[in-house]
Amino acid sequence: MTAMAPVAFSLAKREFTRFIRQPQRVAGTVAQPLLFWLFLGAGFGGSFRPEGMENVTYLEYFYPGVMLMMMLFASIFSSITIIEDRDAGFLQGVLVAPVSRLAIVLGKVLGATSIAMIQTLIFTVAAPFLGLHLGAGALVLLLMGFLLTGIGFSALGFLLAWGMKSTSAFHAVMMVFLMPLWMLSGALFPIGNVPGWMKAVMLANPVSHALVIIRAPFYGGPATLFADGSYLLSLAVTLAWAGLCLGLSMARVNRRERGV
């Protein structure tokens, strides 16, 4: 069987190349979160007065949430290519080739994650305008947060898209499953300002913990964060979420379809 690493790299490179050759897709995945940030930031800025965050504007608060949205959208669009590849016959060709199916999962997931990370890193240029500054150590932690979140979203998107027969079905699942994960992560509003039942749901949502490890490096360095129990808990949950989604995707690909 062909070595796994070169196959995974080739598939990841194919995902990235296809992305940059589709300007509409590039514009959509970047422009929509940016418009959300600007319009919601302007609209809610005057009424955003959460307790303990009096000096934080809504544009600043929502900034990491937009980064999370970029990671989500990148995983969604990259997962749709799984359905498109199946319809075009490319996926069937890869499946019958003497390559590890694990390489298929890793290639797709790493390709989607690299796309998401590049988009989101470009968006970090807005941080100084919000009064947010990243040291070298904090930047490394932010990159780690992007990587884990990207793998979690991309692997989850892969898992959902693998059995889908049409892109319209995947869009429907995305709207009722993936988007609520983002909306109930604390990206739009603080967890402390919601009813008790919703707070429990948000705390159980792994995407809430992913948001914590993306937001925290803007306000503290490695020494501070690694001494913070809540940050370490969120880091552990995000790592477990990414690993679980990746493992489930691998198991799904290795399982033969019914009737085959």
N, C-alpha and C positions, 0 to 999 in steps of 0.2 A: 504494500500500500504506500502511496506517495507520502512523503514527509508532510506533517501537519502544518508546520510554521510557514513554509513557502506558499502553500495553498491558501491559508488564512490571510497572509499578507496580500496575495494577488486579489482575493475577493474584496478585502478592505480597500485596496488601491482602486479597484473597479468602482466601488461605491463612491469614493471621493471624486474620482474623475467624472463620473456621471453627474454628480452634484454640481460641480463647477461648470459643466457644459450645459446646464439648464438655468439660464439667468432668471426665468420666472420663479423657479423653485428657490433660488438664492434670495430673490427679492421678497418672496412671501414669508420665508422663515425668519428673515431679519426685520422686515418692515412691520409685520403685524405685532410682534411683541413691543417694538419701539413705539408704535402708535398707542398701544395699550398703556405703556408707561407714561407717555406725554399727556394723553387725554385724561386718564384716570388720576394721574398726579395733579393735573390742573384742576380737575373737577372736585376731588376729595380733599385737596390741600387745605381749604378753608375750614373744614369740619373735622380734621384729623387731630384730635387732642387726647390720645390715650394716656392713662395714668402712668407716670414714671418715664414718659417719652416726650416731654413738653418741648424739648429742643430738637426733635427729629421731625423733618418735613415728610409729607407723604411721598414725595419723589424719592427721598432717601430711603424711607422704609420699604417702598415697593421695588426698589432697585434690585436687590437679590431675588425677589420674586419673579422679575422679568427674566433674569438669568436662568432661573429654574424653568420658566416657560420656553425659553430658547432650547434648553436641553430636551424638553418634552416634545416640541414641534419637530426637532431634528430626528428624534427617535420615531415619531409617527410617520414622517415622510420616508425615512429609510426603511421602515417596516412595510410600507405600501409597495416598495420595489420587490419584496418577496412575492407578492401576488402577481405583479407585472412580469417578473421573471418566470413564474410558473406558466402564465398565459402565453409567453413568447417561446417557451420550450427550453429556456436556458437552465432553469432549475432542474428539470428532469435530466438534462445532460450532465450536470454536476453530480446528481444523486447516483447515476449509474457508473460514474467514473470511479476508478480505484483510489478514492481519497477518503480520508476520515470524515465522517459527518460532523464530528466535533469541530473540524476546520471550517465547515460551512457556518456554524453558529458563531465561532470566534471571528471569522472574516466579516460577517454582516454586522455583528455587535461592535467590533472595533472600528469598522468603517463609519458607522453611525456616530459612535462616540467621538471620533476624531473630527467629524464634521461639526458636531455640537460644540466641542471645545474650542475650535477655531472661531466660530461665530461668537461665542460667549466671551472669549478673550478679547476680541475686537471691541466688544461692548464695554469692557472695563476701562476704556479710555475716558468714559464719562465720570469715573469715580472722583478724580480731583475736583471737578466742578461741583460736586456735592459735599466737598470737604472731607472725603474719605481718602486715606493714603495707605498704601501697602508696603511694608518692608519686605526684604528678601524672604525671611522665614514665613511671613504671613502669605506671601504669594505662592510659596510651595504648598502650604495648607489649602489655599484656594484651588490650586490646580488638582490637588488630591480630591477635594470635594467635587470638582467638575468631573473628574475621572470616574469616581464611584457612582455619582448620580447619573452620568451618561451611560454607564454599563447597566445600571438598574433599569432606567427607562428603555434603553435599546433592547435589552434582553426580554423585558416584559412585552414590549411591542412585537418582538420576534415571536414570542410565545403565542400572543393573540392572533397574529397575522398568519401563522403557519397553516392553520386549518381553515382559513377564510377562503371562500370561492370567488369573492368579488371585492373591489375596492369600496363599493358603496356599503357593504356589510361591515367592513373594517371601520369606515367613518362613523357608522352608527355606534359601534362598540366604543370607539374613541370618545364620542360625545357623552356616553352614559357611564364610562368607567375611567378612562385616563384623565379627562378634564376635571372631574370631581376630585381626583387625587390631588391635583394641583390647587384647585380652589379651596380645599380643606387642609391645606398645608400651612396656613399662616401667611401665605404670599400676599393676600388681599387685605387681611385684617389680623390684628394680634390675637393670639389664642386666649389671652386672659380676659378679653372683652366679650366672650360668647357664652351662651347658656351651658349648663353643666353637661348635658348629654352630648352637645356638639364638641365641647372641649375633650370629652373622652374619646370621641371618634377621631378628632384631630391628633391627639396624643398617640393613638394606635396607628395612625397613618404613617408609613415609613417615609413618605415624601416630606412630611413635616420635619423629620430628623435630617433629611438631606438638605432642607433649607437652612437648618441651624448651622451645619458645617460649611455652607456657602456664605452665610451672613457673618458668622463669628470672626473670620480673619480680617474683616474690615475694622474690627474694634479691639483686636488683641493679637499678640504675637504667640509663637509656639510655647514659650515658657508659661504664659498666662493661661492659654487654652488647655494645655495638657495637665494643668492643675485644677481644671474646672470639671467637676463630675458630670454636669449636664452635657457638656461638649463631648466628653468621652463616651457617654451613653449614646448620644446621637451618632457619633462616629461608628460605634459598634453596631447599632441598628442599621445604619446605611450600608455598612460592609456586609452584614448578614442578608439584607434585602437584595443587594446586587448579586451576591453569591447564590442565593436561593433562586432568583429569576434566571440566572445563567444556567444553573443546574437543571431546572425544570425545562428550559429550552433545549438543552442537550438531550434530556430524556425524551422529550416530545419528538425530536428529529430522529432519534434512534428507534422509535416505535413505528412499526409498519402500519400503514393505513388500513382500515377495515376493508376487507374484500380484496386486498392485494395478495 
